[in-house]
Amino acid sequence: MTLSHALKEWNIVIEALSRGRTILLLRKGGIKEKKGQFGLKYRQVLLFPTYEHQKPHLLKPDYQSQVTPVPSGWHPEKILIRSWANITDILTISEENQLQYLLPYHIGNEQFASERLHWKRHQPLYLLLLRVYLLHEPILIPYTTDYGGCQSWIDLNSPISLANSIPVLKNDIYDDKVSEIQQICSFFS
């Protein structure tokens, strides 16, 4: 099986996903998306690292030192794709008080979560739960301008094989985390 659809996310977040430190992404949508609103375009995606909008002050202390800010528009000439994910669940929240209960499940700090929630206030904050797999061998691909801009979803020029991928978390560990997050979200609905 191969895959060419990719979800763009901060490199530090992809690193955390690929190490099993989180399964949760908080999304509102990129500027280039339909009406600027997030929409789930694909359920299986390669994880495409981005660098230019990473902000260390929006991360928990353990992650802040792992980010080197880069100028706007900067990107490496080649991108390392090392993982892919099944987006297993999509949940939404709209209230500030829900965020404090979700903080243990994300690498962002309270300011990060609050800013995401309040940006485009009329839209909910989407919680994506990702079952992440490491590729058998990481793939280095050339960066092209098609991959740039504020968009969540891109299609790579060449598909990448998912053969012999390894899940980052065991099934029971992943299922437990999903259940915990679902309980938090359902408690407030």
Secondary structure, DSSP 8 states (H G I E B T S, - for coil): -EEEEEEEEEHHHHHHHHTTS--EEEE---TTSGGG------SEEEEEEE-TT--GGGB-HHHHTT-----TT---SEEEEEEEEEEEEEEEE--HHHHHHHGGGSSB-HHHHHHHHHTTTTS-EEEEEEEEEEEEEEEEEE--GGG-SS-SEEEEEEEEE-TT-EESS-HHHHHHHHHHHHHHHHHT-
